[in-house]
């Protein structure tokens, strides 16, 4: 196996040109490559390739277009990230309220195994999760201002404070092993069933981490698909062999999840922001159309209508 050799900016430019990418301003391209990294920019090349097997760029594709797609994904990722943080805060608040009200506000009260699902197959997972949460208290308790305040002044950390230092992944796992009546009470606040919320939370946690680490978002696919929803039906999303083409394990599936967990006003603002960055990208694209980007994202032509759908 050959080692990957370091390439200077001139050599990086030559690689792009060899593959058929038009570079109108080499100094501009070099400045971008220095600041943004060839490897990360190159990750956005796929929409501009002739085919999966032909690694050459399509006729007329430019460095500026490649960079525009890169910038779009950064802006889109920031929009999604801030809304995922809202959902994360909401679910942490709701879970901590439900459990604190029912089981108490000291960790010795709310971290008892009997407060969770009593199914035999869940015992090991419950014990592991309690250990993880106690580890979070031990590791982060004195480092975060809110938790250290409670430890110093009261000697314990209430759950509504502890959730501040718990990862979305841990909270997601915690929901899945709560007692059924607690899962039902929490899911009812969102107007969805508890099994659906169990499915949604890990997807949200994964996307939250993807956004936080600035990975490519717009063409990301999830390992698990969401179930069909009324939104698929009302938007009349195309089907092939009985399966919806969009909104199953793509970015539009994430939008469908978000639609069910945020307020109507928040969703409308989300759609407006996404529409704005898509319009900016469309203006800068010449060799491909915005429809090609939307298709890669899993967005149907009428995707914006999701903000105005009312489901009772």
SEDRENKOL-356284 format. One record per residue (C-alpha): z, y, x; chain; residue in three letters; residue number from 1. Coordinates in steps of 0.001 Angstrom, whole numbers, plus 500000, padded with zeros to 6 digits. Layout:
! residues N
+--------+--------+--------+-------+------+------+
:      z :      y :      x : chain : resn : resi :
+--------+--------+--------+-------+------+------+
:      Z :      Y :      X :     A :  ALA :  NUM :
...
+--------+--------+--------+-------+------+------+
END
This chain:
! residues 312
+--------+--------+--------+-------+------+------+
:      z :      y :      x : chain : resn : resi :
+--------+--------+--------+-------+------+------+
: 500000 : 500000 : 500000 :     A :  UNK :    1 :
: 498964 : 503358 : 501442 :     A :  UNK :    2 :
: 501532 : 506124 : 501783 :     A :  UNK :    3 :
: 500994 : 509343 : 499851 :     A :  UNK :    4 :
: 500313 : 511999 : 502469 :     A :  UNK :    5 :
: 501365 : 515648 : 502189 :     A :  UNK :    6 :
: 498510 : 517920 : 501098 :     A :  UNK :    7 :
: 498553 : 521639 : 501770 :     A :  UNK :    8 :
: 497377 : 524146 : 499162 :     A :  UNK :    9 :
: 493794 : 524223 : 500439 :     A :  UNK :   10 :
: 493633 : 520438 : 500301 :     A :  UNK :   11 :
: 495071 : 520414 : 496781 :     A :  UNK :   12 :
: 492375 : 522861 : 495694 :     A :  UNK :   13 :
: 489707 : 520650 : 497234 :     A :  UNK :   14 :
: 491009 : 517600 : 495345 :     A :  UNK :   15 :
: 490696 : 519477 : 492043 :     A :  UNK :   16 :
: 487197 : 520654 : 492919 :     A :  UNK :   17 :
: 486125 : 517176 : 494039 :     A :  UNK :   18 :
: 487176 : 515848 : 490622 :     A :  UNK :   19 :
: 485031 : 518468 : 488899 :     A :  UNK :   20 :
: 487606 : 521096 : 487941 :     A :  UNK :   21 :
: 486243 : 524644 : 488069 :     A :  UNK :   22 :
: 488484 : 527051 : 489975 :     A :  UNK :   23 :
: 487444 : 530653 : 489362 :     A :  UNK :   24 :
: 490154 : 532277 : 491480 :     A :  UNK :   25 :
: 491368 : 530147 : 494357 :     A :  UNK :   26 :
: 494143 : 532534 : 495378 :     A :  UNK :   27 :
: 495504 : 532535 : 491834 :     A :  UNK :   28 :
: 495366 : 528723 : 491790 :     A :  UNK :   29 :
: 497175 : 528500 : 495138 :     A :  UNK :   30 :
: 499947 : 530797 : 493924 :     A :  UNK :   31 :
: 500414 : 528654 : 490802 :     A :  UNK :   32 :
: 500383 : 525403 : 492776 :     A :  UNK :   33 :
: 502987 : 526759 : 495186 :     A :  UNK :   34 :
: 505296 : 527858 : 492362 :     A :  UNK :   35 :
: 504729 : 525063 : 489862 :     A :  UNK :   36 :
: 503874 : 521961 : 491971 :     A :  UNK :   37 :
: 500530 : 520125 : 492091 :     A :  UNK :   38 :
: 502115 : 516907 : 490812 :     A :  UNK :   39 :
: 503471 : 518550 : 487645 :     A :  UNK :   40 :
: 500258 : 520447 : 486864 :     A :  UNK :   41 :
: 498160 : 517357 : 487490 :     A :  UNK :   42 :
: 500172 : 515569 : 484796 :     A :  UNK :   43 :
: 498313 : 517642 : 482194 :     A :  UNK :   44 :
: 494828 : 516546 : 483292 :     A :  UNK :   45 :
: 494280 : 513741 : 480777 :     A :  UNK :   46 :
: 492859 : 515834 : 477926 :     A :  UNK :   47 :
: 490280 : 517242 : 480343 :     A :  UNK :   48 :
: 489118 : 513907 : 481788 :     A :  UNK :   49 :
: 485726 : 512428 : 480882 :     A :  UNK :   50 :
: 487370 : 509125 : 479932 :     A :  UNK :   51 :
: 490271 : 506855 : 480754 :     A :  UNK :   52 :
: 488167 : 505115 : 483387 :     A :  UNK :   53 :
: 486189 : 508131 : 484597 :     A :  UNK :   54 :
: 488711 : 510295 : 486448 :     A :  UNK :   55 :
: 486343 : 513275 : 486697 :     A :  UNK :   56 :
: 486908 : 516459 : 484670 :     A :  UNK :   57 :
: 484643 : 517201 : 481727 :     A :  UNK :   58 :
: 481929 : 519814 : 482126 :     A :  UNK :   59 :
: 483333 : 523360 : 482119 :     A :  UNK :   60 :
: 487024 : 522432 : 482474 :     A :  UNK :   61 :
: 488859 : 525096 : 484461 :     A :  UNK :   62 :
: 492096 : 525412 : 486380 :     A :  UNK :   63 :
: 493076 : 528212 : 484009 :     A :  UNK :   64 :
: 492817 : 525820 : 481039 :     A :  UNK :   65 :
: 494907 : 523213 : 482824 :     A :  UNK :   66 :
: 497538 : 525838 : 483576 :     A :  UNK :   67 :
: 497413 : 527118 : 479967 :     A :  UNK :   68 :
: 498208 : 523629 : 478682 :     A :  UNK :   69 :
: 501054 : 523411 : 481193 :     A :  UNK :   70 :
: 502463 : 526749 : 479982 :     A :  UNK :   71 :
: 502029 : 525758 : 476349 :     A :  UNK :   72 :
: 504057 : 522600 : 476891 :     A :  UNK :   73 :
: 506808 : 524620 : 478577 :     A :  UNK :   74 :
: 506957 : 527058 : 475642 :     A :  UNK :   75 :
: 506733 : 524255 : 473087 :     A :  UNK :   76 :
: 509463 : 522326 : 474915 :     A :  UNK :   77 :
: 511753 : 525370 : 474866 :     A :  UNK :   78 :
: 511240 : 525747 : 471103 :     A :  UNK :   79 :
: 512011 : 522089 : 470452 :     A :  UNK :   80 :
: 514958 : 522099 : 472858 :     A :  UNK :   81 :
: 516805 : 524981 : 471216 :     A :  UNK :   82 :
: 516410 : 523352 : 467792 :     A :  UNK :   83 :
: 517626 : 520004 : 469120 :     A :  UNK :   84 :
: 520691 : 521792 : 470487 :     A :  UNK :   85 :
: 521358 : 523156 : 466992 :     A :  UNK :   86 :
: 521125 : 519640 : 465554 :     A :  UNK :   87 :
: 523335 : 518273 : 468334 :     A :  UNK :   88 :
: 525992 : 520879 : 467647 :     A :  UNK :   89 :
: 525758 : 520272 : 463895 :     A :  UNK :   90 :
: 526160 : 516501 : 464098 :     A :  UNK :   91 :
: 529044 : 516815 : 466585 :     A :  UNK :   92 :
: 530779 : 519276 : 464274 :     A :  UNK :   93 :
: 530280 : 517129 : 461172 :     A :  UNK :   94 :
: 531403 : 513890 : 462861 :     A :  UNK :   95 :
: 534476 : 515507 : 464414 :     A :  UNK :   96 :
: 535427 : 517067 : 461077 :     A :  UNK :   97 :
: 535090 : 513776 : 459208 :     A :  UNK :   98 :
: 537059 : 511747 : 461756 :     A :  UNK :   99 :
: 539741 : 514358 : 462440 :     A :  UNK :  100 :
: 540383 : 514806 : 458719 :     A :  UNK :  101 :
: 540734 : 511072 : 458249 :     A :  UNK :  102 :
: 542274 : 509744 : 461468 :     A :  UNK :  103 :
: 544056 : 512631 : 463146 :     A :  UNK :  104 :
: 543335 : 515185 : 465841 :     A :  UNK :  105 :
: 544905 : 513620 : 468951 :     A :  UNK :  106 :
: 542858 : 511199 : 471069 :     A :  UNK :  107 :
: 545551 : 508544 : 470625 :     A :  UNK :  108 :
: 544854 : 508788 : 466897 :     A :  UNK :  109 :
: 541082 : 509119 : 466619 :     A :  UNK :  110 :
: 540247 : 506775 : 469524 :     A :  UNK :  111 :
: 541790 : 503689 : 467978 :     A :  UNK :  112 :
: 539446 : 500700 : 467637 :     A :  UNK :  113 :
: 540588 : 500146 : 464042 :     A :  UNK :  114 :
: 538961 : 503455 : 463064 :     A :  UNK :  115 :
: 535519 : 501957 : 463745 :     A :  UNK :  116 :
: 533327 : 499246 : 462234 :     A :  UNK :  117 :
: 535341 : 496032 : 461977 :     A :  UNK :  118 :
: 532311 : 493726 : 462340 :     A :  UNK :  119 :
: 532974 : 491114 : 465060 :     A :  UNK :  120 :
: 529641 : 491816 : 466755 :     A :  UNK :  121 :
: 530618 : 495476 : 467201 :     A :  UNK :  122 :
: 534000 : 494902 : 468918 :     A :  UNK :  123 :
: 532675 : 494958 : 472479 :     A :  UNK :  124 :
: 530532 : 498025 : 471846 :     A :  UNK :  125 :
: 533478 : 499837 : 470255 :     A :  UNK :  126 :
: 535770 : 499104 : 473196 :     A :  UNK :  127 :
: 533066 : 500193 : 475663 :     A :  UNK :  128 :
: 532506 : 503426 : 473763 :     A :  UNK :  129 :
: 536212 : 504247 : 473644 :     A :  UNK :  130 :
: 536332 : 503714 : 477433 :     A :  UNK :  131 :
: 533357 : 506066 : 477856 :     A :  UNK :  132 :
: 535024 : 508752 : 475757 :     A :  UNK :  133 :
: 538325 : 508414 : 477617 :     A :  UNK :  134 :
: 536371 : 508672 : 480869 :     A :  UNK :  135 :
: 534815 : 511905 : 479604 :     A :  UNK :  136 :
: 538297 : 513240 : 478911 :     A :  UNK :  137 :
: 539444 : 512246 : 482383 :     A :  UNK :  138 :
: 536382 : 513535 : 484248 :     A :  UNK :  139 :
: 535466 : 516644 : 482263 :     A :  UNK :  140 :
: 538733 : 517493 : 480561 :     A :  UNK :  141 :
: 539993 : 519753 : 483327 :     A :  UNK :  142 :
: 536573 : 521226 : 484175 :     A :  UNK :  143 :
: 535526 : 522672 : 480813 :     A :  UNK :  144 :
: 537410 : 525773 : 479694 :     A :  UNK :  145 :
: 537978 : 524614 : 476111 :     A :  UNK :  146 :
: 539190 : 521125 : 476984 :     A :  UNK :  147 :
: 541314 : 522310 : 479924 :     A :  UNK :  148 :
: 542963 : 524885 : 477640 :     A :  UNK :  149 :
: 544085 : 522175 : 475205 :     A :  UNK :  150 :
: 545186 : 519846 : 477980 :     A :  UNK :  151 :
: 547219 : 522573 : 479685 :     A :  UNK :  152 :
: 548797 : 524003 : 476548 :     A :  UNK :  153 :
: 549067 : 521034 : 474197 :     A :  UNK :  154 :
: 548632 : 517906 : 476291 :     A :  UNK :  155 :
: 545763 : 516509 : 474214 :     A :  UNK :  156 :
: 542149 : 517305 : 473276 :     A :  UNK :  157 :
: 541194 : 517403 : 469583 :     A :  UNK :  158 :
: 537943 : 515656 : 468740 :     A :  UNK :  159 :
: 536353 : 518921 : 467604 :     A :  UNK :  160 :
: 536873 : 520192 : 471159 :     A :  UNK :  161 :
: 536095 : 516929 : 472943 :     A :  UNK :  162 :
: 532606 : 516745 : 471413 :     A :  UNK :  163 :
: 531721 : 519781 : 473530 :     A :  UNK :  164 :
: 531713 : 517596 : 476641 :     A :  UNK :  165 :
: 530387 : 514401 : 475055 :     A :  UNK :  166 :
: 526698 : 513677 : 475596 :     A :  UNK :  167 :
: 524381 : 513487 : 472593 :     A :  UNK :  168 :
: 523816 : 509828 : 473532 :     A :  UNK :  169 :
: 527503 : 508981 : 473264 :     A :  UNK :  170 :
: 527803 : 510803 : 469933 :     A :  UNK :  171 :
: 524701 : 508971 : 468695 :     A :  UNK :  172 :
: 526224 : 505637 : 469657 :     A :  UNK :  173 :
: 529559 : 506601 : 468114 :     A :  UNK :  174 :
: 527928 : 507282 : 464747 :     A :  UNK :  175 :
: 526305 : 503845 : 464733 :     A :  UNK :  176 :
: 529684 : 502074 : 464999 :     A :  UNK :  177 :
: 531743 : 504193 : 462637 :     A :  UNK :  178 :
: 533140 : 502614 : 459514 :     A :  UNK :  179 :
: 530498 : 502388 : 456795 :     A :  UNK :  180 :
: 532308 : 504856 : 454531 :     A :  UNK :  181 :
: 532341 : 507424 : 457340 :     A :  UNK :  182 :
: 528646 : 506924 : 458101 :     A :  UNK :  183 :
: 527847 : 507331 : 454416 :     A :  UNK :  184 :
: 529910 : 510512 : 454121 :     A :  UNK :  185 :
: 528243 : 512077 : 457170 :     A :  UNK :  186 :
: 524686 : 511040 : 456251 :     A :  UNK :  187 :
: 525136 : 512349 : 452690 :     A :  UNK :  188 :
: 525559 : 515871 : 454072 :     A :  UNK :  189 :
: 521951 : 515647 : 455267 :     A :  UNK :  190 :
: 520761 : 513948 : 452103 :     A :  UNK :  191 :
: 519555 : 510837 : 453933 :     A :  UNK :  192 :
: 520856 : 507282 : 454126 :     A :  UNK :  193 :
: 523067 : 506200 : 456997 :     A :  UNK :  194 :
: 520609 : 503627 : 458378 :     A :  UNK :  195 :
: 517980 : 506340 : 458695 :     A :  UNK :  196 :
: 520404 : 508569 : 460569 :     A :  UNK :  197 :
: 521303 : 505682 : 462886 :     A :  UNK :  198 :
: 517584 : 505393 : 463693 :     A :  UNK :  199 :
: 517071 : 509138 : 464115 :     A :  UNK :  200 :
: 519947 : 510016 : 466448 :     A :  UNK :  201 :
: 518835 : 508031 : 469545 :     A :  UNK :  202 :
: 515328 : 509483 : 469170 :     A :  UNK :  203 :
: 516786 : 512993 : 469058 :     A :  UNK :  204 :
: 519043 : 512280 : 472038 :     A :  UNK :  205 :
: 516090 : 510993 : 474079 :     A :  UNK :  206 :
: 513985 : 514052 : 473265 :     A :  UNK :  207 :
: 516920 : 516310 : 474073 :     A :  UNK :  208 :
: 517144 : 514757 : 477540 :     A :  UNK :  209 :
: 513381 : 514894 : 478020 :     A :  UNK :  210 :
: 513413 : 518615 : 477249 :     A :  UNK :  211 :
: 516423 : 519263 : 479476 :     A :  UNK :  212 :
: 514634 : 517627 : 482430 :     A :  UNK :  213 :
: 511347 : 519455 : 481724 :     A :  UNK :  214 :
: 509248 : 516325 : 481351 :     A :  UNK :  215 :
: 505855 : 516470 : 479648 :     A :  UNK :  216 :
: 506577 : 516743 : 475933 :     A :  UNK :  217 :
: 503452 : 517381 : 473874 :     A :  UNK :  218 :
: 501952 : 513890 : 474265 :     A :  UNK :  219 :
: 505191 : 511917 : 474466 :     A :  UNK :  220 :
: 505489 : 508749 : 472391 :     A :  UNK :  221 :
: 508787 : 507153 : 471436 :     A :  UNK :  222 :
: 509545 : 503453 : 471846 :     A :  UNK :  223 :
: 510757 : 503174 : 468275 :     A :  UNK :  224 :
: 508906 : 504381 : 465178 :     A :  UNK :  225 :
: 510492 : 506077 : 462224 :     A :  UNK :  226 :
: 510165 : 504652 : 458740 :     A :  UNK :  227 :
: 507648 : 506099 : 456297 :     A :  UNK :  228 :
: 508985 : 509152 : 454482 :     A :  UNK :  229 :
: 508103 : 511298 : 451516 :     A :  UNK :  230 :
: 506722 : 513809 : 454012 :     A :  UNK :  231 :
: 504070 : 511324 : 455138 :     A :  UNK :  232 :
: 503126 : 510752 : 451517 :     A :  UNK :  233 :
: 503116 : 514380 : 450354 :     A :  UNK :  234 :
: 501131 : 515551 : 453390 :     A :  UNK :  235 :
: 498653 : 512770 : 452602 :     A :  UNK :  236 :
: 498562 : 511688 : 456232 :     A :  UNK :  237 :
: 495649 : 509429 : 457071 :     A :  UNK :  238 :
: 496231 : 505684 : 457225 :     A :  UNK :  239 :
: 494522 : 502988 : 459247 :     A :  UNK :  240 :
: 495178 : 499363 : 458283 :     A :  UNK :  241 :
: 497994 : 500549 : 456022 :     A :  UNK :  242 :
: 499809 : 502451 : 458798 :     A :  UNK :  243 :
: 500106 : 506216 : 459039 :     A :  UNK :  244 :
: 498115 : 507624 : 461954 :     A :  UNK :  245 :
: 500509 : 510533 : 462550 :     A :  UNK :  246 :
: 504252 : 510983 : 462282 :     A :  UNK :  247 :
: 505492 : 507566 : 463338 :     A :  UNK :  248 :
: 506311 : 507610 : 467072 :     A :  UNK :  249 :
: 504794 : 510927 : 468132 :     A :  UNK :  250 :
: 505824 : 514584 : 468194 :     A :  UNK :  251 :
: 505165 : 514970 : 464496 :     A :  UNK :  252 :
: 507655 : 512161 : 463840 :     A :  UNK :  253 :
: 510171 : 514348 : 465662 :     A :  UNK :  254 :
: 509200 : 517305 : 463456 :     A :  UNK :  255 :
: 509738 : 515130 : 460369 :     A :  UNK :  256 :
: 513213 : 514207 : 461625 :     A :  UNK :  257 :
: 514035 : 517832 : 462402 :     A :  UNK :  258 :
: 512810 : 518861 : 458942 :     A :  UNK :  259 :
: 515493 : 516677 : 457387 :     A :  UNK :  260 :
: 518362 : 517872 : 459589 :     A :  UNK :  261 :
: 517888 : 521641 : 459808 :     A :  UNK :  262 :
: 518063 : 524274 : 457080 :     A :  UNK :  263 :
: 514872 : 525440 : 455362 :     A :  UNK :  264 :
: 515076 : 528793 : 457143 :     A :  UNK :  265 :
: 515452 : 527116 : 460537 :     A :  UNK :  266 :
: 512475 : 524859 : 459845 :     A :  UNK :  267 :
: 510278 : 527777 : 458778 :     A :  UNK :  268 :
: 511160 : 529639 : 461963 :     A :  UNK :  269 :
: 510412 : 526512 : 463995 :     A :  UNK :  270 :
: 506964 : 526159 : 462425 :     A :  UNK :  271 :
: 506162 : 529841 : 462982 :     A :  UNK :  272 :
: 507117 : 529594 : 466651 :     A :  UNK :  273 :
: 505050 : 526449 : 467184 :     A :  UNK :  274 :
: 502103 : 528024 : 465385 :     A :  UNK :  275 :
: 502322 : 531066 : 467670 :     A :  UNK :  276 :
: 502222 : 529096 : 470940 :     A :  UNK :  277 :
: 499404 : 526914 : 469586 :     A :  UNK :  278 :
: 497373 : 530025 : 468791 :     A :  UNK :  279 :
: 497919 : 531301 : 472332 :     A :  UNK :  280 :
: 496766 : 527972 : 473745 :     A :  UNK :  281 :
: 493710 : 527873 : 471469 :     A :  UNK :  282 :
: 492653 : 531308 : 472742 :     A :  UNK :  283 :
: 492705 : 530027 : 476332 :     A :  UNK :  284 :
: 490868 : 526746 : 475745 :     A :  UNK :  285 :
: 487109 : 526638 : 476314 :     A :  UNK :  286 :
: 486106 : 523108 : 477314 :     A :  UNK :  287 :
: 488185 : 521338 : 474642 :     A :  UNK :  288 :
: 489299 : 522328 : 471142 :     A :  UNK :  289 :
: 492841 : 522808 : 469889 :     A :  UNK :  290 :
: 492246 : 519849 : 467558 :     A :  UNK :  291 :
: 492207 : 517568 : 470602 :     A :  UNK :  292 :
: 495647 : 518860 : 471573 :     A :  UNK :  293 :
: 496987 : 518495 : 468027 :     A :  UNK :  294 :
: 495693 : 514934 : 467842 :     A :  UNK :  295 :
: 497455 : 514072 : 471110 :     A :  UNK :  296 :
: 500659 : 515575 : 469702 :     A :  UNK :  297 :
: 500321 : 513538 : 466517 :     A :  UNK :  298 :
: 500037 : 516657 : 464353 :     A :  UNK :  299 :
: 497899 : 516258 : 461200 :     A :  UNK :  300 :
: 495602 : 519192 : 460261 :     A :  UNK :  301 :
: 498053 : 520372 : 457560 :     A :  UNK :  302 :
: 501175 : 519992 : 459750 :     A :  UNK :  303 :
: 502440 : 523497 : 458891 :     A :  UNK :  304 :
: 502874 : 522514 : 455247 :     A :  UNK :  305 :
: 505979 : 520518 : 456151 :     A :  UNK :  306 :
: 507982 : 523761 : 456102 :     A :  UNK :  307 :
: 507206 : 524379 : 452426 :     A :  UNK :  308 :
: 507731 : 520849 : 451078 :     A :  UNK :  309 :
: 510703 : 520598 : 448744 :     A :  UNK :  310 :
: 512224 : 517155 : 448233 :     A :  UNK :  311 :
: 515057 : 516746 : 445771 :     A :  UNK :  312 :
+--------+--------+--------+-------+------+------+
END
